């Protein structure tokens, strides 16, 4: 008979603690329906269980990475657990609160429509978790940023809203019945909004990694202690402000970056290297795609590059359409170039580029064939090397206008270490041929 493979005990126990909290939350919500006299009490208990589950969720993956015990088993178990705790439980909570409040007030509502909106939230959570499992490696740099609102944060908005609605010390405790009905209606419509944010490609910073990893100034510790004190004293308000603020911050920051044409509040590579001895270097990466939604594939690659340890995407050129060079007949490419400031050595950066291609489904079975994503390391500082896997500078980029033109747009004064000429000078020569 087949035997179970060994499992990492401590990370698995943390994940199962998350599962247990999720089940308790659902049980307490059911108790709220069965015992109307304790409705608010049980709803608040369910909300606390969802928040407690976040602690277990933050610990399991971190412990697994620190102890080098990450596994496919752990990743799958974590996703299943998160779907229960941060998908099903919050949707069930909103459904029960909405229907109980409107029924108690004698206000009619469409039960099937309520069920549909709650189910939509659960579906979006499932899609978000499946995408995360497929696109994320079990290393620290893959957990620096999230693509789409994380499911724990979405559940946190739902749970913290319950504190505002039902805590006796909430600033909304003395609201009129009309105001309560309006807020409960907004509570329901919050679900599809959160669902859409979960499956979006908007980037969110991993706050646990940003605030608790590595050495920080003493003032950093003071700020964390002040926030914890305020949370303990005014949890019914502060929890909602924190979770809702985090949910809104992603789209607002993305809009600001689009308007500014650059990254805002992105940790510079030098900051990521603070306290270490890793030298930084400018690197040029060519971006290309000629299958499917080409622009979406390149946006995915840029998002992955921004997650790399000690790496900042300094600038990205405009994307231009070019005809393929060599290979079978195929669709035109969409090409661009990204300028990086990175602490990664060339070989490690190349490995990361290959991983990003693989995550997007790059097929290498046909030489010079169509590519869902093509990432080439063109230059890495003044590095000159030729190994079995890597040649720097890229051996053919000086003859390729579709590389030189976008490269000149983002790094015109970057010097080719072989010829001693700038990218601008190489482009002028290439155009004169």
KANORDA-V429404 format. One record per pair of residues at least 6 apart in sequence whose C-alpha atoms are under 7 Angstrom apart, sorted by the first residue. I is the first residue (numbers start at 1). GAP is how many residues later the second one is. Records with the same first field share a line. If there is no record, write none. Layout:
I->GAP, GAP
This chain:
8->61
11->49, 50, 52, 53
12->48, 62
14->42, 45, 46
15->41, 42, 45, 63
17->39
18->35, 38, 39, 63
19->62, 66
21->28, 29, 31, 32
22->27, 28, 31, 62, 63, 67
24->22, 25
25->21, 22, 24, 25, 64
26->20, 63
28->14, 15, 17, 18
29->13, 14, 17, 64
31->11
32->6, 7, 10, 11
33->6
40->126
44->118, 119
47->112, 115
50->35, 109
51->105
54->98
64->6
65->73, 74
70->68
75->58
79->50
83->42, 43
86->65, 66, 69
87->35, 38
88->34
90->65, 68
91->27, 30, 31
94->93, 94
95->19, 23
98->86, 87, 90
102->6
117->74, 75
118->73
120->72
121->70, 71, 74
124->71, 74, 75
125->26, 70, 73
127->72
128->70, 71
135->224
136->6
141->166, 167, 168
142->165, 166
143->63
144->61, 62, 65, 163
145->58, 59, 60, 61, 162
146->57, 58, 59, 60
147->54, 55, 56, 57
148->49, 50, 51, 52, 53, 54, 55, 56
149->48, 49, 55, 98
150->48
151->47
153->90
154->40
156->87
157->83, 86, 87
160->79, 80
161->79
163->73
164->6, 8, 72, 73
165->7
167->6, 69
170->66, 67
202->48, 49, 52
203->47
204->46
231->7, 8
257->6, 7
262->53
268->44
269->41, 42, 43, 72, 73, 74
272->38
273->37
278->65
279->64
280->61, 62, 63
281->60, 61, 62, 99, 100
282->57, 58, 59, 60, 98, 99
283->56, 57, 58, 96, 97, 98
284->53, 54, 55, 56, 93, 94, 95, 96
285->52, 53, 54, 90, 91, 92, 93
286->50, 51, 52, 89, 90, 91, 92, 117
287->11, 48, 49, 50, 87, 88, 89
288->10, 45, 46, 47, 48, 85, 86, 87
289->8, 44, 45, 46, 82, 83, 84, 85
290->41, 42, 43, 44, 80, 81, 82
291->79, 80, 81
292->80
294->40
297->75, 76
301->55
304->52
306->6, 7
310->32, 33, 34
311->29, 30, 31, 32
312->28, 29, 30
313->25, 26, 27, 28
314->25, 26, 27
315->23, 24, 95
316->21, 22, 23, 94
317->19, 20, 21, 89, 92, 93
318->18, 88
319->15, 16, 17
320->14, 15, 16
321->11, 12, 13, 14
322->10, 11, 12, 80
323->9, 10
324->8, 9
326->42
327->40, 41, 42
328->41
330->40
335->67
336->70
337->66, 69, 70
339->71
346->34
350->27
353->22
357->16, 17
360->13
361->11
362->9, 10, 11
363->8
377->17
378->14, 15, 16
379->13, 14, 15
382->35
383->9
384->8, 9, 33
385->6, 7
386->6
397->6, 7
398->6, 28
399->31
401->29
404->19, 23
405->22
407->16
408->15, 16
412->10, 11, 12
413->9, 10, 11
414->8, 9
415->6, 7, 8
416->6, 7
